[in-house]
């Protein structure tokens, strides 16, 4: 064959040579889970009777007449959320108190019994409309636990709950997610019975029937619950996932009330079901609006930190806005959220490797080449050959660059693969690891790294282990600017207090309650914490921060608060529950009519875990 013919044949062979993509490594996501994960940040709105009754968990007895927002405007919510970069919003259509924000005919306990719009209001419909107008996706939260309904705990309630869900899923257009809260604290009003009712959280609500209903009414919706099936709770309400975060769970293992819930931060490395993590967190300490939290809104920097630890840890960020009593997102929350968005954009503004073709130590060929990692196309990716589960990706620059952030994405439609990697930069002809404050193990949909600034003409990613051939679709390297190295450390809690001692508590333990170090905890034997102010003082509130370890220990669920002039006896000024203390162990405050007393006595009438010693990271009295 003449040489030119041979070359022509070769050229045509190369052009038509079809390289197969790597085979999927199971489990893989459904298309709707990939679309959901690409939303990255979306908002929660907690709003309802609790807003007007200063509660986190309504008991189910608040009067619907108290629901009277004065300037409610769902468009203000939508516009704020869009400006904050949120791609969707999830509304608490019904929280644990059972009150429906839409006129659901199955109960009187709904918005039509409130003064809002003379009973003609419908917040689900109003928000759906605002979302359509402003390009936000809508989703709905419907609490399975209902502290209002008399039949809660019986099969009749399950039918009620299902018809409520059907109603909600039928009239308001497409939803991107359906949120089933796993909480069930037992106590409730229950039609006046005022008692504790426990149900079997695995089976009572008949979820298989619910999934069937949702599959036919809202097939595109991802279903949230502690264990999925669409997406999972991340095991805390602080807004972060583990740096190691697998988007899998062992099928059927996790349910609401799963005792090993802290492991949800990491997923199950050997899981067989795709259930990615969602990080839910409130922009304020509580989920619902409380005026005294107006100066405790998370700052743009705190939110940025959470962004890196949620979206940047292969999860989504579900950021809650407690709509206030006017029916608006408070100006501080709105300003901080928008500034947060700007910080994210600023830090990751200029991708230093955009359009560059890195050197790679292995390449599959065909469409799966190194240039695919920097072409900004989600669906093109570099892959290694079959059997190759470790490789280097190296970027070389013409001149040294300042670098301190990195973005990595795996092509998850084919599964999550990477188990470990290191990032290195070249310094004086040797490769040194960058300094970061977390492990570099998994990547998943997205991994963002913050590392100490380096100046170098080369940076490389060494992937050292994976569950199959590598499939990386996106790499970014950035200089986040002057403040890049200020890694956020949590602000010390500002717990002002009258001076006090804790009689009967060992000195070292007592010190932990007043050292304003959230990481040390004072453990108190018995069921009473006695506080001695040294002399009679006017007091009107008691505060404590629960143990902050993961998971928290010594959590008091229900309490009585007594005050008096001696350590025993006195008068009971308050009793109640520390709502949601297990999932969200934030500062707990008990306010009461000012009274003169020397001693306060907190009596635990129920612990979250019976038999545990009470734990207090910080205590304050004012
Ligand atoms: C928890 C609930 O108990 C809280 O009140 C809040 O709704 C949070 C998002 O989920 O389980």
Boltz pocket constraint, residues with backbone or C-beta under 6 A from the ligand:
constraints:
  - pocket:
      binder: B
      contacts: [[A, 56], [A, 57], [A, 181], [A, 182], [A, 183], [A, 280], [A, 287], [A, 580], [A, 583]]
      max_distance: 6.0
